[in-house]
Amino acid sequence: MSPAEKARLLEQALVEKGGLDLRVLDLGEETAFTDFFVIATGTSDRHVQTLSEVAVAVARGAGEKPLGVEGTRTGRWILVDLGDVVVHLFREEAREFYGLERLWGDDEPTGSQAAEAAP
């Protein structure tokens, strides 16, 4: 499965579990550490934890073993590292504070967020 396909699969699963404000950022030309960020917001700490469990389950179902999962104790920002795709799951206030979209703002969004922006 290509990194883009993996990112789309994760995006779809997170939407189905109620993830909000989904963004997929294509970083392939910008970084050496990953190809895509999948970013989503959860409505509570528990919801963010559930979204991370979904991301891990989807990855394993696709034959991918996460390289690491960070932040599950608090549920305010959980990172699921799949190597070529990194999933960032936030509570709204943490997402605004860390501003990954601002840091990687030159990158074109893809997936559902790009479709929403199309004329």
Contact map, one row per residue, 1 for C-alpha under 8 A:
11101100000000000000000000000000000000000000000000000000000001000000000000000000000000000000000000000000000000000000000
11111100000000000000000000000000000000000000000000000000000000000000000000000000000000000000000000000000000000000000000
11111110000000000000000000000000001100000000000000000000000000000000000000000000000110000000000000000000000000000000000
01111111000000000000000000000000000100000000000000000000000000000000000000000000000000000000000000000000000000000000000
11111111100000000000000000000000000000000000000000000000000000000000000000000000000000000000000000000000000000000000000
11111111110000000000000000000000000000000000000000000000001000000000000000000000000010000000000000000000000000000000000
00111111111000000000000100000000000111000000000000000000000000000000000000000000000010000000000000000000000000000000000
00011111111100000000000000000000000000000000000000000000000000000000000000000000000000000000000000000000000000100000000
00001111111110000000000000000000000000000000000000000000010000000000000000000000000000000000000000000000000000000000000
00000111111111000000000000000000000001000000000000000010011000000000000000000000000000000000000000000000000000000000000
00000011111111100000011100000000000001000000000000000000000000000000000000000000000000000000000000000000000000100000000
00000001111111110000000000000000000000000000000000000000000000000000000000000000000000000000000000000000000000000000000
00000000111111111000000000000000000000000000000000000110010000000000000000000000000000000000000000000000000000000000000
00000000011111111110000000000000000000010000000000100110000000000000000000000000000000000000000000000000000000000000000
00000000001111111111010000000000000000000000000000000000000000000000000000000000000000000000000000000000000000000000000
00000000000111111110000000000000000000000000000000000000000000000000000000000000000000000000000000000000000000000000000
00000000000011111110000000000000000000000000000000100100000000000000000000000000000000000000000000000000000000000000000
00000000000001111111000000000000000000000100000000000000000000000000000000000000000000000000000000000000000000000000000
00000000000001111111110000000000000000011100000000100000000000000000000000000000000000000000000000000000000000000000000
00000000000000100111110000000000000000011100000000000000000000000000000000000000000000000000000000000000000000000000000
00000000000000000011111000000000000000111000000000000000000000000000000000000000000000000000000000000000000000001000000
00000000001000100011111100000000000001111000000000000000000000000000000000000000000000000000000000000000000000011000000
00000000001000000000111110000000000011110000000000000000000000000000000000000000000000000000000000000000000011111000000
00000010001000000000011111000000000111100000000000000000000000000000000000000000000000000000000000000000000011101000000
00000000000000000000001111100000000111000000000000000000000000000000000000000000000000000000000000000000001111000000000
00000000000000000000000111111000001110000000000000000000000000000000000000000000000000000000000000000000001111000000000
00000000000000000000000011111110011110000000000000000000000000000000000000000000000000000000000000000000001000000000000
00000000000000000000000001111111011100000000000000000000000000000000000000000000000000000000000000000000000000000000000
00000000000000000000000001111110001000000000000000000000000000000000000000000000000000000000000000000000000000000000000
00000000000000000000000000111111000000000000000000000000000000000000000000000000000000000000000000000000000000000000000
00000000000000000000000000111111111000000000000000000000000000000000000000000000000000000000000000000000000000000000000
00000000000000000000000000010111111000000000000000000000000000000000000000000000000000000000000000000000000000000000000
00000000000000000000000000000011111000000000000000000000000000000000000000000000001100000000000000000000000000000000000
00000000000000000000000000110011111110000000000000000000000000000000000000000000001111000000000000000000000000000000000
00100000000000000000000001111011111110000000000000000000000000000000000000000000000110000000000000000000000000000000000
00110010000000000000000111110000011111000000000000000000000000000000000000000000000111000000000000000000000000000000000
00000010000000000000001111100000011111100000000000000000000000000000000000000000000011110000000000000000000000000000000
00000010011000000000011110000000000111110000000000000000000000000000000000000000000011110000000000000000000000000000000
00000000000000000000111100000000000011111000000000000000000000000000000000000000000000111100000000000000000000000000000
00000000000001000011111000000000000001111100000000000000000000000000000000000000000000011100000000000000000000000000000
00000000000000000011110000000000000000111110000100000000000000000000000000000000000000001111001000000000000000000000000
00000000000000000111000000000000000000011111101100100000000000000000000000000000000000001111000000000000000000000000000
00000000000000000000000000000000000000001111101100000000000000000000000000000000000000000011000000000000000000000000000
00000000000000000000000000000000000000000111111100000000000000000000000000100000000000000010000000000000000000000000000
00000000000000000000000000000000000000000111111110000000000000000000000001110000000000000010000000000000000000000000000
00000000000000000000000000000000000000000001111111000000000000000000000000100000000000000000000000000000000000000000000
00000000000000000000000000000000000000000111111111100000000000000000000000000000000000000000000000000000000000000000000
00000000000000000000000000000000000000001111111111110000000000000000000000111100000000001110000000000000000000000000000
00000000000000000000000000000000000000000000111111111000000000000000000100100100000000000000000000000000000000000000000
00000000000000000000000000000000000000000000011111111100000000000000000000000000000000000000000000000000000000000000000
00000000000001001010000000000000000000000100001111111110000000000000000000000000000000001000000000000000000000000000000
00000000000000000000000000000000000000000000000111111111000000000000000100000111000000001000000000000000000000000000000
00000000000000000000000000000000000000000000000011111111100000000000000000000000000000000000000000000000000000000000000
00000000000011001000000000000000000000000000000001111111110000000000000000000000000000000000000000000000000000000000000
00000000010011000000000000000000000000000000000000111111111000000000000000000001000000100000000000000000000000000000000
00000000000000000000000000000000000000000000000000011111111100001100000000000001000000000000000000000000000000000000000
00000000000000000000000000000000000000000000000000001111111110000000000000000000000000000000000000000000000000000000000
00000000110010000000000000000000000000000000000000000111111111000000000000000000000000000000000000000000000000000000000
00000100010000000000000000000000000000000000000000000011111111111100000000000000010000000000000000000000000000000000000
00000000000000000000000000000000000000000000000000000001111111111100000000000000000000000000000000000000000000000000000
00000000000000000000000000000000000000000000000000000000111111110000000000000000000000000000000000000000000000000000000
10000000000000000000000000000000000000000000000000000000011111110000000000000000000000000000000000000000000000000000000
00000000000000000000000000000000000000000000000000000000001111111000000000000000000000000000000000000000000000000000000
00000000000000000000000000000000000000000000000000000000001111111100000000000000010000000000000000000000000000000000000
00000000000000000000000000000000000000000000000000000001001100111110000000000000010000000000000000000000000000000000000
00000000000000000000000000000000000000000000000000000001001100011111100000000001111000000000000000000000000000000000000
00000000000000000000000000000000000000000000000000000000000000001111100000000001111000000000000000000000000000000000000
00000000000000000000000000000000000000000000000000000000000000000111110000000011110000000000000000000000000000000000000
00000000000000000000000000000000000000000000000000000000000000000111111100000111100000000000000000000000000000000000000
00000000000000000000000000000000000000000000000000000000000000000001111100000111000000000000000000000000000000000000000
00000000000000000000000000000000000000000000000000000000000000000000111111111110000000000000000000000000000000000000000
00000000000000000000000000000000000000000000000010010000000000000000111111101100000000000000000000000000000000000000000
00000000000000000000000000000000000000000000000000000000000000000000001111100000000000000000000000000000000000000000000
00000000000000000000000000000000000000000000100000000000000000000000001111111000000000000000000000000000000000000000000
00000000000000000000000000000000000000000001110110000000000000000000001111111100000000000110000000000000000000000000000
00000000000000000000000000000000000000000000100100000000000000000000001001111100000000001110010000000000000000000000000
00000000000000000000000000000000000000000000000100000000000000000000001101111110000000011110011000000000000000000000000
00000000000000000000000000000000000000000000000110010000000000000000111100111111000000111100000000000000000000000000000
00000000000000000000000000000000000000000000000000010000000000000001111000001111100001111000000000000000000000000000000
00000000000000000000000000000000000000000000000000010011000000000111110000000111110001110000000000000000000000000000000
00000000000000000000000000000000000000000000000000000000000000000111100000000011111011100000000000000000000000000000000
00000000000000000000000000000000000000000000000000000000001000011111000000000001111111100000000000000000000000000000000
00000000000000000000000000000000110000000000000000000000000000000110000000000000111111000000000000000000000000000000000
00100000000000000000000000000000111100000000000000000000000000000000000000000000011111000000000000000000000000000000000
00100110000000000000000000000000011111000000000000000000000000000000000000000000111111100000000000000000000000000000000
00000000000000000000000000000000010111000000000000000000000000000000000000000011111111110000000000000000000000000000000
00000000000000000000000000000000000011100000000000000010000000000000000000000111110011111000000000000000000000000000000
00000000000000000000000000000000000011110000000000000000000000000000000000001111000001111100000000000000000000000000000
00000000000000000000000000000000000000111100000100110000000000000000000000011110000000111110000000000000000000000000000
00000000000000000000000000000000000000111100000100000000000000000000000000111100000000011111111000000000000000000000000
00000000000000000000000000000000000000001111100100000000000000000000000000111000000000001111111000000000000000000000000
00000000000000000000000000000000000000001110000000000000000000000000000000000000000000000111111100000000000000000000000
00000000000000000000000000000000000000000000000000000000000000000000000000000000000000000111111110000000000000000000000
00000000000000000000000000000000000000000000000000000000000000000000000000011000000000000111111111000000000000000000000
00000000000000000000000000000000000000001000000000000000000000000000000000001000000000000111111111110000000000000000000
00000000000000000000000000000000000000000000000000000000000000000000000000000000000000000001111111100000000000000000000
00000000000000000000000000000000000000000000000000000000000000000000000000000000000000000000111111100000000000000000000
00000000000000000000000000000000000000000000000000000000000000000000000000000000000000000000011111110000000000000000000
00000000000000000000000000000000000000000000000000000000000000000000000000000000000000000000001111111110000000000000000
00000000000000000000000000000000000000000000000000000000000000000000000000000000000000000000001001111111100000000000000
00000000000000000000000000000000000000000000000000000000000000000000000000000000000000000000000000111111100000000000000
00000000000000000000000000000000000000000000000000000000000000000000000000000000000000000000000000111111100000000000000
00000000000000000000000000000000000000000000000000000000000000000000000000000000000000000000000000111111100000000000000
00000000000000000000000000000000000000000000000000000000000000000000000000000000000000000000000000011111111000000000000
00000000000000000000000000000000000000000000000000000000000000000000000000000000000000000000000000011111111100000000000
00000000000000000000000000000000000000000000000000000000000000000000000000000000000000000000000000000001111100000000000
00000000000000000000000011100000000000000000000000000000000000000000000000000000000000000000000000000001111110000000000
00000000000000000000000011000000000000000000000000000000000000000000000000000000000000000000000000000000111111000100000
00000000000000000000001111000000000000000000000000000000000000000000000000000000000000000000000000000000001111101100000
00000000000000000000001111000000000000000000000000000000000000000000000000000000000000000000000000000000000111111110000
00000001001000000000001100000000000000000000000000000000000000000000000000000000000000000000000000000000000011111110000
00000000000000000000011000000000000000000000000000000000000000000000000000000000000000000000000000000000000001111111000
00000000000000000000111100000000000000000000000000000000000000000000000000000000000000000000000000000000000011111111100
00000000000000000000000000000000000000000000000000000000000000000000000000000000000000000000000000000000000111111111110
00000000000000000000000000000000000000000000000000000000000000000000000000000000000000000000000000000000000001111111110
00000000000000000000000000000000000000000000000000000000000000000000000000000000000000000000000000000000000000011111110
00000000000000000000000000000000000000000000000000000000000000000000000000000000000000000000000000000000000000001111111
00000000000000000000000000000000000000000000000000000000000000000000000000000000000000000000000000000000000000000111111
00000000000000000000000000000000000000000000000000000000000000000000000000000000000000000000000000000000000000000000111
